[in-house]
Amino acid sequence: MKLKEKIKILMLEDVEDDVTFIENILEKGGIDHSTLQVDSKAEFIKGIKEYQPDVILSDHSLPQFNSIEAHKICLKENLFVPFILVTGAVSEEFAVTCLKLGIDDYILKSNLSRLPSAILTALRQRELEKTKIQTMHELKEQNEQILKINKELDSFIYSISHSLRGPLSTVSGLLNLAELESPENNTNVKELHKMMEACVQRLDTTIRQMVDQCRNARLEIDTNAIDIAELIDKSMNNLSYLSGADAVKVSIMNSAQVPFYSDSYRLEVIINSILSNVIKYRDPQKEQSEVSIQIICTPEHAVINFKDNGLGICKKCMPKIFNMFYRASEKSDGAGLGLYIVKEFVERLKGTVTVTSVENENTSVTIVLPNTTI
């Protein structure tokens, strides 16, 4: 670390011979410096304000003034420079006390040979501390800026979602009314209405997923008691609007031994996303589309396994299934956020998610979440 060429030293000392001796030691030690000597409180205060020293060397005891008082003045004035005690014999207890107060070092006048290296070491240490403080200040400013951007992004997403979902609801309602008004025999109109309604639902789902992801990143964990089976029933009811939802048979095996505590909002999003995929990627060629759900809950964790008999996932697609916007099937009409959101939400709850699949046979999703005590 490069120090400034000439060091300005403020020396609090009332013995001229000691001043001369210290000056000689500094010159022999190769310290390029200028010195301002003071020997009273008033001169010391004036010196730190006007001379603006790089280092302070202070004798301990002067008439009506001492090094402890001088150091306190430096702290009060926020003078961030090394303060080194250069004094006669002192007790070990006094030396320890000085270091605890923040005095950088102490040098005995009977052994001044270490003074030049002590000055350089103290200057380097203060420079490192100054750099650290500056870095911390910059990081704090960056943090505040990031928080500001995140807050603005939150507002933007919620505003956009509100602005988009309102008209979507209106369009959906109008489509239903138009279908009622359409002639019974006009099958083309009915089909067009169904296609438009499906598009509206897909867009609404994507917007909802974006809002969920935003909330997951911002909201703190809210722990409460959860009935997992009840939450699954609620999710199936919420997804009843999806085409084919009524064709999927759901069976639940609940082996919970104890109550489960977690974040109900996040767990509901996880279950919604998984069951939504079960419905969307069911196999119409099979006699019965079904999903079996096993729930195991212990004092340590809950394990929820979803196993369906749908289309499955091809082997080459498996490494990418948790990627944002990745769609593993050509039949997918979503944004590719489902399993990405599942993984993000599960990890936010400090859990794990595992997916296994055999194409054209089945897919198994296992969620493991810690049982968090309130």
Secondary structure, DSSP 8 states (H G I E B T S, - for coil): ----SSEEEEEE---HHHHHHHHHHHHHTT--EEEEEE-SHHHHHHHHHHT--SEEEE-SEETTEEHHHHHHHHHHTT--S-EEEEES---HHHHHHHHHHT--EEEEGGGGGGHHHHHHHHHHHHHHHHHHHHHHHHHHHHHHHHHHHHHHHHHHHHHHHHHHHHHHHHHHHHHHHHHHHS-TT-HHHHHHHHHHHHHHHHHHHHHHHHHHHHHHHHS---EEEE-HHHHHHHHHHHTTTSTTGGGEEEEEEE---S-EEEEHHHHHHHHHHHHHHHHHT--TTSS-EEEEEEEEE-SSEEEEEEEE-S----GGGGGGTTSTT----TT--S-S-HHHHHHHHHHHTT-EEEEEEETTTEEEEEEEEE----
